Amino acid sequence: MTELVEKLFDQKWNYKHRDIIIKRLQNNQYDIIIIGAGITGAGIAREATLRGLKVACIEMQDFAAGTSSRSSKLAHGGIRYLSHGDMDLVRESTTERNWMRMHIPHLVRPIPFLFVALEEGKYKKRDIIGACKIYDFLGEDKSEFKNYKNHQWYSPEEVVKLEPEFIKEGNKGGAVYYDNNVDDARLTIETLKEAVIRGADIISYCKISGYIKDDDKIIGVKCKDLENGNSFEVQGVLVINATGIWTDSLIENYPEDIPKPLIRPTKGVHLQYRREHIKNNMATIIRSISDERAFFVLPRDKDFTIIGTTDTDYQGDLATPFCKKEDADYLIESVKHYFPNAELGYDNILSTYAGIRPLVMQKGKTESEISRKHIIFFSKDGLVTITGGKLTAFRSMAEDLFKEIAGKGLYLNIKRDENFSKQRYVISLDKQDWLQSLENSLIKLESDVADHLYQQYGKGALKILEIIKEDETLKEKILAENNFIKAEVIYCLRNELTPHLIDVFCRRTEMSLWIAPSFVLESAKKVAELMTKEYSWTEDKKNQEIETYLDYNKKTFEFLL
């Protein structure tokens, strides 16, 4: 394990070494080539390297730039899927949730969910208690990883004490159960790094332009480097399509039993406010007052709340979904109903984001009714496709994939015991170890900053302390009102492949969500200065990067213009 920890911080997987990574991709022969480095591709890369395979992973955008950075930021079992009869999906997700909470403890953090029985609501007391009992049972059944806490029922009076701003009319009591907060993009990055330290070659901003074939069988991929326009090829035995919403664009030969197109893209929008404007204490499940869809009011740290998500069919550009006025109105209207004193308007929205779910086509079902279960299939040309599924189930999806691969007689030596990859992440750090290391360092940090560094970076926070020791000015905040500091930006630049300013704001950190619109330009300039010094950017390059990020941020609020 010590050797793997050292590899986490050997500064070989970063932008300065990008050309070296591409040369390796050109010169090596791989067992597995993965197309797509969202959470699904990242999970496959980790699983493959744990099984001793030589892995290449190629991403068209930044890592997690699609759906994997635009979720509800939850590692959860999906209690609502019980009403659809998806017991297997809920069992898979709750057991995976528990594994992550115990083995990536800094990043996956439990939060209480309040599920209230309302007099005119769809779910009565018996329904909620029954659902919570099943949810708790499935999370622990045949698993060594146990629930954080099992649910508890509270009387109407107790519900008011727990969540005093929640609507009181028709309150018949409620249950509190537990799921988990997670930074989805950071989970993806750390999962990719788990593969990198075990020998995987992983690159971003490279688009697949075609396949290399021998006797009509795919034996590699043709790539275009979107950073410089150069083309190159990567050779491998097995090519895996893990591109989520782009799945159909990579398939040339559909099996007879697979619908064409396969993916039904649906848009999910989230809004982030300061907690003081919604006044919630915990996470709550609410149902839209317009169409009865369930969505969440979710605490993020102490001071912020996310509401979402919408679920509507989407026909636009897959790479650039944004919040529309009707999306914001849909969410705000219902939250105001359930939290009557909430101060929700357009003017105090802190941030918005939209993602596209790669739902697998199912005839006769609405967007919300489609199962989140993943599917795996082989095309005649040898391409393996995996799609659908939930973020929380990324590890079990990868495990299922390799069962299918072994079942085809490929790589028989990769067979492992069930759940063998439920291993602790190398980056994982327990809170007490962090507090002791912080005390020993003699570096004084605000408690909120220290908590932020721990929960986002795990052992990476220890490396951030070393960066601060080298230069005390780097413990300065990017903005006084937030907990992001300069040293964490330097850490990301030196230890993670991070070509662009927008990558820092939207994926390496969550600054794009936490920084108010009035401070976006100031923060962009400060981070761009750090990148300019680290990467030796020209003034023109720095300004171009700032402009690109400002343009993105503007579009997240375009519905207000």
C-alpha positions in Angstrom: 0.0 0.0 0.0 2.9 2.4 0.8 4.2 2.0 -2.8 0.7 2.8 -4.2 0.4 5.9 -2.0 3.8 7.1 -3.3 2.5 6.6 -6.9 -0.5 8.8 -6.1 1.8 11.7 -5.7 4.6 11.0 -8.1 3.3 13.9 -10.3 3.4 11.8 -13.5 -0.3 12.0 -14.3 -0.6 15.7 -15.0 -0.8 18.1 -17.9 3.0 18.6 -18.1 3.3 14.8 -18.8 0.4 14.7 -21.3 2.6 14.2 -24.4 4.4 11.3 -22.6 1.0 9.6 -21.9 0.0 9.9 -25.5 3.3 8.4 -26.6 2.7 5.4 -24.4 -0.8 5.1 -25.8 0.7 5.0 -29.3 3.5 2.5 -28.5 1.8 0.0 -26.2 -0.5 -3.0 -26.8 -3.4 -3.0 -24.3 -5.6 -5.8 -23.0 -8.5 -3.3 -22.6 -9.2 0.0 -24.3 -12.0 1.9 -22.6 -13.8 4.7 -24.4 -15.2 7.2 -21.9 -13.9 8.3 -18.6 -17.0 9.2 -16.7 -17.7 7.2 -13.6 -18.6 4.0 -15.6 -15.3 4.1 -17.6 -13.4 5.0 -14.4 -14.9 2.0 -12.6 -14.0 -0.3 -15.4 -10.4 1.0 -15.5 -10.0 0.4 -11.7 -11.6 -3.0 -11.9 -9.4 -4.1 -14.9 -6.1 -2.9 -13.3 -7.1 -4.7 -10.0 -7.4 -7.9 -12.1 -3.9 -7.3 -13.6 -4.9 -6.1 -17.1 -3.1 -3.5 -19.1 -5.5 -0.6 -19.6 -5.9 2.4 -21.8 -8.8 4.9 -21.2 -9.6 7.7 -23.6 -12.0 10.6 -22.9 -13.4 13.1 -25.5 -13.9 15.9 -22.9 -12.5 16.4 -19.5 -12.9 13.5 -17.1 -16.5 13.4 -15.7 -17.5 16.3 -17.9 -20.8 14.7 -18.8 -23.3 13.1 -16.6 -20.7 12.2 -13.9 -20.3 15.7 -12.7 -24.0 16.7 -13.0 -25.8 14.4 -10.7 -27.6 15.0 -7.4 -24.3 14.4 -5.6 -25.6 11.3 -3.9 -24.3 7.8 -3.2 -27.7 6.3 -2.6 -29.8 3.3 -3.0 -32.7 5.0 -4.7 -35.6 4.4 -2.4 -38.1 5.5 -5.0 -37.2 2.5 -7.2 -38.9 0.3 -4.7 -42.3 1.6 -6.0 -41.2 0.3 -9.4 -40.4 -3.1 -8.1 -36.7 -2.7 -8.8 -35.6 -4.7 -5.8 -32.4 -5.9 -7.4 -31.4 -2.4 -8.4 -32.0 -1.1 -4.9 -30.1 -4.0 -3.3 -27.2 -3.4 -5.6 -27.1 0.4 -4.9 -27.6 0.2 -1.2 -24.8 -2.4 -0.7 -22.5 -0.4 -2.9 -23.4 2.8 -1.0 -22.4 1.1 2.2 -19.1 -0.1 0.8 -18.2 3.4 -0.4 -19.1 5.0 2.9 -16.8 2.6 4.8 -13.9 2.5 2.3 -13.9 6.1 1.0 -15.0 7.7 4.3 -13.7 11.2 3.6 -15.6 11.6 0.3 -18.8 9.6 1.0 -20.6 11.1 4.0 -24.0 10.1 5.5 -26.9 12.5 5.6 -30.4 12.0 7.1 -33.4 12.0 4.7 -36.8 13.0 6.0 -39.8 11.2 4.3 -43.0 12.8 5.5 -46.5 11.2 5.3 -48.9 14.0 4.2 -52.6 13.7 4.5 -53.3 14.1 0.8 -50.0 12.6 -0.3 -49.4 9.5 -2.3 -47.5 7.7 0.4 -49.1 6.9 3.8 -47.4 6.0 7.1 -47.6 2.3 6.3 -46.1 2.8 2.8 -43.2 4.8 4.1 -42.4 2.5 7.0 -42.6 -0.5 4.7 -40.3 1.1 2.2 -37.8 2.1 4.8 -37.8 -1.4 6.3 -37.1 -2.9 2.9 -34.5 -0.3 2.2 -32.6 -1.0 5.4 -32.9 -4.8 4.9 -31.5 -4.7 1.3 -28.6 -2.5 2.3 -27.3 -5.1 4.8 -28.6 -8.4 3.4 -25.6 -10.7 2.6 -23.2 -7.8 2.9 -20.4 -7.2 5.4 -20.9 -3.4 4.9 -23.7 -2.2 7.2 -26.0 0.7 7.1 -24.9 3.9 8.8 -28.2 3.8 10.8 -31.5 2.2 10.2 -34.6 4.3 9.8 -36.7 5.7 12.6 -40.3 6.9 12.6 -41.2 10.3 14.2 -44.6 11.7 15.2 -46.0 14.9 13.6 -44.8 16.9 16.6 -41.3 15.4 16.3 -41.2 16.1 12.6 -41.9 19.8 13.3 -38.9 19.9 15.7 -36.7 18.1 13.2 -37.7 20.3 10.2 -39.6 23.3 11.6 -39.9 25.1 8.2 -41.4 22.1 6.4 -45.1 22.4 5.6 -47.2 21.6 8.7 -50.6 21.2 7.1 -51.5 17.5 6.7 -48.3 16.3 8.5 -48.9 12.7 9.7 -45.4 12.1 10.9 -42.4 10.9 9.0 -39.4 8.6 8.8 -35.7 9.5 8.8 -33.4 7.2 6.9 -29.8 7.6 5.7 -28.0 8.0 2.3 -24.8 9.8 1.5 -23.4 13.0 0.0 -20.6 12.7 -2.5 -18.8 15.0 -4.9 -19.4 13.0 -8.1 -16.6 14.4 -10.2 -14.1 13.9 -7.4 -15.2 10.3 -7.0 -14.6 9.8 -10.7 -11.2 11.4 -10.6 -10.1 9.4 -7.6 -11.4 6.2 -9.2 -9.3 7.0 -12.3 -6.3 7.6 -10.2 -6.8 4.2 -8.6 -6.3 2.8 -12.1 -3.4 5.1 -12.9 -1.3 4.0 -9.9 -1.8 0.4 -11.1 -0.4 1.1 -14.6 -3.4 2.4 -16.6 -2.7 5.1 -19.3 -5.6 7.6 -19.2 -6.0 10.7 -21.3 -8.6 13.4 -21.8 -9.6 15.7 -24.7 -9.0 13.0 -27.3 -11.9 12.0 -29.6 -12.4 8.5 -31.1 -12.6 9.1 -34.9 -12.9 5.4 -35.9 -11.8 1.8 -35.2 -8.8 -0.2 -36.3 -10.1 -3.5 -37.7 -8.6 -6.9 -38.7 -10.9 -9.3 -40.5 -13.9 -7.1 -39.4 -12.9 -7.3 -35.8 -12.0 -4.2 -33.8 -8.4 -4.3 -32.6 -7.9 -0.7 -31.6 -9.1 2.9 -32.0 -8.2 5.9 -34.1 -7.9 9.1 -32.0 -7.8 12.8 -32.6 -6.1 14.9 -30.0 -8.5 17.9 -29.5 -5.7 19.9 -27.8 -3.5 20.1 -30.9 -5.4 18.4 -33.8 -2.9 15.5 -34.1 -4.2 12.0 -34.9 -2.9 8.8 -33.4 -3.9 5.1 -32.9 -4.1 2.9 -29.9 -3.9 -0.9 -30.3 -5.7 -3.4 -28.0 -7.4 -6.8 -27.7 -10.8 -5.6 -26.4 -12.5 -2.2 -26.9 -15.2 -1.2 -24.4 -17.8 1.5 -25.1 -18.6 3.2 -21.8 -19.6 6.6 -23.2 -23.0 7.0 -21.5 -25.2 9.5 -23.5 -22.8 9.1 -26.5 -23.2 5.3 -26.6 -25.1 5.2 -29.9 -22.4 7.2 -31.7 -19.8 4.5 -31.0 -21.8 1.5 -32.1 -21.5 0.4 -35.8 -23.1 -3.0 -35.4 -26.2 -3.4 -33.2 -27.2 -6.9 -32.1 -30.7 -7.9 -33.2 -32.2 -7.6 -29.7 -30.8 -4.1 -29.0 -33.0 -1.1 -30.0 -31.6 1.5 -32.3 -31.1 4.1 -31.0 -30.4 2.6 -27.6 -30.2 5.7 -25.4 -33.1 7.9 -24.5 -31.4 11.0 -23.1 -33.3 12.9 -20.4 -32.3 16.2 -18.8 -31.9 16.7 -15.1 -31.5 20.2 -13.7 -30.4 21.2 -10.2 -30.4 24.6 -8.5 -28.1 25.5 -5.6 -29.1 28.1 -3.0 -27.7 29.2 0.3 -29.3 27.1 3.1 -30.6 30.2 4.8 -32.9 30.8 1.8 -34.6 27.4 2.0 -34.2 26.9 5.7 -34.0 23.1 5.6 -32.1 21.1 8.2 -31.8 17.8 6.4 -32.5 16.2 3.1 -36.2 15.7 2.2 -38.1 13.9 -0.5 -40.8 16.0 -2.0 -43.3 15.4 -4.8 -43.8 18.0 -7.5 -47.2 19.8 -7.1 -47.5 19.8 -10.9 -46.8 16.2 -11.9 -46.2 14.2 -8.7 -42.6 13.4 -9.6 -40.4 12.9 -6.6 -37.2 15.0 -6.2 -34.9 16.1 -3.4 -34.0 19.1 -1.2 -30.4 18.2 -0.3 -28.0 19.8 2.2 -24.5 20.4 0.9 -22.2 21.1 3.8 -23.4 23.5 6.5 -24.5 26.4 4.4 -25.8 25.3 1.1 -28.7 23.3 -0.4 -29.3 21.7 -3.8 -32.8 21.1 -5.2 -33.4 18.7 -8.0 -33.8 17.0 -10.2 -36.0 17.5 -13.2 -36.6 14.6 -15.6 -37.5 15.5 -19.2 -36.7 14.1 -22.6 -33.9 16.0 -24.2 -33.1 16.7 -27.9 -30.3 19.3 -27.7 -26.5 19.2 -27.8 -25.5 16.4 -25.5 -22.3 18.2 -24.4 -24.0 21.4 -23.4 -27.3 21.1 -21.5 -28.3 24.1 -19.4 -31.0 25.1 -17.1 -34.1 26.7 -18.7 -36.7 29.0 -17.1 -39.3 26.2 -17.1 -36.8 23.9 -15.3 -36.1 26.5 -12.6 -39.8 27.3 -12.2 -40.7 23.6 -11.9 -38.4 23.1 -9.0 -38.9 26.5 -7.2 -42.7 26.2 -7.3 -42.8 22.9 -5.4 -40.1 23.8 -2.9 -42.0 26.9 -2.0 -45.1 24.8 -1.4 -43.3 22.4 1.0 -41.1 25.1 2.6 -43.6 28.0 2.7 -41.1 30.5 4.2 -38.4 29.7 1.7 -36.9 32.8 0.0 -36.5 31.4 -3.5 -36.2 33.6 -6.5 -34.0 34.0 -9.6 -31.9 36.7 -8.0 -30.6 34.5 -5.2 -29.8 31.3 -7.1 -26.2 30.6 -6.4 -25.7 28.2 -9.3 -27.4 25.9 -11.7 -26.3 22.8 -13.6 -27.9 20.3 -16.0 -26.9 16.8 -16.9 -28.2 14.2 -19.3 -29.0 10.7 -18.1 -28.2 7.8 -20.5 -31.5 5.9 -20.0 -31.9 2.7 -21.9 -34.9 2.7 -24.3 -38.0 1.0 -22.9 -41.2 1.2 -24.9 -44.3 2.7 -23.2 -42.6 4.1 -20.2 -42.2 7.8 -19.1 -38.8 9.3 -18.3 -39.3 8.7 -14.6 -40.5 5.1 -15.0 -37.5 3.9 -17.0 -35.2 1.5 -15.0 -31.7 2.6 -14.1 -30.4 -0.9 -14.5 -27.4 -1.2 -16.7 -27.0 -3.5 -19.8 -24.0 -5.1 -21.4 -23.7 -6.6 -24.9 -21.2 -7.6 -27.5 -21.4 -6.4 -31.2 -20.4 -8.7 -34.1 -17.2 -6.6 -34.6 -16.1 -7.3 -31.0 -17.1 -4.0 -29.5 -18.3 -4.4 -25.9 -20.9 -1.8 -24.8 -22.0 -1.1 -21.2 -24.6 1.6 -20.5 -27.4 2.7 -18.2 -27.0 2.2 -14.5 -26.6 4.5 -11.5 -23.5 6.4 -10.4 -23.6 4.6 -7.0 -23.4 1.2 -8.7 -20.3 1.9 -10.8 -18.2 -0.8 -9.1 -20.7 -3.5 -9.5 -21.3 -2.5 -13.1 -17.6 -3.0 -13.8 -17.7 -6.3 -12.0 -20.6 -7.5 -14.1 -18.8 -6.5 -17.2 -15.8 -8.7 -16.4 -18.1 -11.6 -15.6 -19.5 -11.2 -19.1 -16.1 -11.0 -20.6 -14.9 -14.1 -18.8 -18.1 -15.8 -19.8 -17.1 -15.3 -23.5 -13.9 -17.1 -22.9 -11.8 -14.0 -22.8 -9.2 -13.4 -20.2 -10.1 -16.4 -18.1 -7.3 -15.5 -15.6 -9.3 -12.4 -14.6 -11.9 -14.3 -12.7 -12.1 -13.2 -9.1 -14.3 -13.8 -6.1 -17.6 -11.9 -5.9 -17.0 -8.3 -4.5 -13.2 -8.7 -4.5 -12.9 -5.1 -5.7 -14.7 -3.7 -2.6 -11.3 -2.6 -1.4 -10.4 0.5 0.4 -9.3 3.3 -1.9 -5.6 4.2 -1.6 -6.5 7.9 -1.2 -8.9 7.2 1.7 -8.2 8.8 5.0 -10.0 8.5 8.4 -10.9 11.8 10.0 -8.9 11.2 13.2 -5.8 10.5 11.2 -6.3 13.8 9.3 -6.8 15.8 12.5 -3.6 14.3 14.0 -1.6 15.1 10.9 -3.0 18.6 10.8 -2.0 19.1 14.4 1.5 17.7 13.8 2.0 20.0 10.8 1.7 23.1 13.0 -0.2 24.7 10.0 -3.1 26.8 11.2 -6.2 26.5 9.1 -9.8 27.7 9.7 -11.8 24.7 10.8 -14.1 24.9 7.9 -11.2 25.0 5.5 -9.6 22.0 7.2 -12.9 20.1 7.0 -13.2 21.0 3.3 -9.7 19.8 2.4 -10.2 16.5 4.3 -13.6 15.6 2.8 -12.6 16.5 -0.8 -9.0 15.1 -1.0 -8.4 12.5 1.7 -4.7 11.7 1.8 -4.4 14.4 -0.9 -5.0 16.9 1.9 -1.8 15.7 3.5 0.0 16.6 0.2 -1.8 20.0 0.3 -0.2 20.6 3.7 3.2 20.0 2.2 2.4 22.5 -0.6 1.5 25.1 2.1 4.7 24.4 4.0 6.7 25.3 0.8 4.7 28.5 0.4 2.5 29.8 3.2 0.8 32.2 0.8 -0.9 29.3 -0.8 -3.2 28.7 2.2 -5.0 31.9 1.3 -8.6 31.5 0.2 -9.6 32.1 -3.4 -12.5 34.2 -2.0 -13.1 35.1 1.6 -16.6 33.8 1.6 -15.7 30.2 0.5 -13.4 27.5 1.7 -11.4 26.9 -1.4 -7.7 27.8 -1.1 -4.9 28.3 -3.6 -2.9 25.2 -2.4 -5.7 22.8 -3.4 -5.6 24.2 -7.0 -1.8 23.6 -7.1 -2.4 20.1 -5.8 -4.9 19.4 -8.6 -2.5 20.8 -11.3 0.4 18.7 -10.1 -1.3 15.4 -9.4 -4.2 15.3 -11.8 -4.4 15.7 -15.6 -6.0 19.2 -15.7 -5.6 21.1 -18.9 -8.1 23.9 -18.6 -9.4 26.5 -16.1 -13.0 25.2 -16.6 -11.7 21.8 -15.5 -10.6 23.2 -12.2 -13.8 25.0 -11.5 -16.3 22.3 -12.7 -14.6 19.0 -12.0 -11.4 19.1 -9.8 -13.2 21.3 -7.3 -16.9 22.3 -7.1 -16.1 26.0 -7.2 -18.5 26.5 -10.1 -21.4 25.6 -7.8 -20.4 27.4 -4.7 -19.2 30.8 -5.9 -21.9 33.5 -6.4 -22.2 35.1 -9.9 -20.9 38.4 -8.7 -17.5 36.8 -7.7 -17.0 34.6 -10.7 -14.7 36.9 -12.6 -12.5 37.6 -9.5 -12.1 33.9 -8.8 -11.5 33.0 -12.4 -8.6 35.6 -12.6 -7.0 34.3 -9.3 -7.1 30.6 -10.4 -5.9 31.5 -13.9 -2.9 33.3 -12.4 -2.0 30.1 -10.5 -2.3 28.1 -13.7 -0.3 30.6 -15.7 2.6 30.3 -13.3 2.4 26.5 -13.1 1.9 25.9 -16.8 3.9 29.0 -18.2 0.8 30.2 -20.1 1.1 33.4 -22.2 -1.2 36.3 -21.4 -3.3 35.5 -24.4 -3.7 31.9 -23.3 -4.7 33.0 -19.7 -7.3 35.4 -21.0 -8.7 32.8 -23.4 -9.1 30.3 -20.5 -10.9 33.0 -18.4 -13.2 33.9 -21.3 -14.1 30.2 -21.9 -15.1 29.7 -18.3 -17.0 33.0 -18.0 -18.9 32.0 -21.1 -19.9 28.7 -19.6 -20.9 30.3 -16.3 -23.0 32.9 -18.2 -24.9 30.1 -20.0 -25.8 28.5 -16.7 -27.9 31.6 -15.9 -29.0 32.3 -19.5 -32.6 31.8 -18.6 -32.5 35.0 -16.6 -31.3 37.2 -19.5 
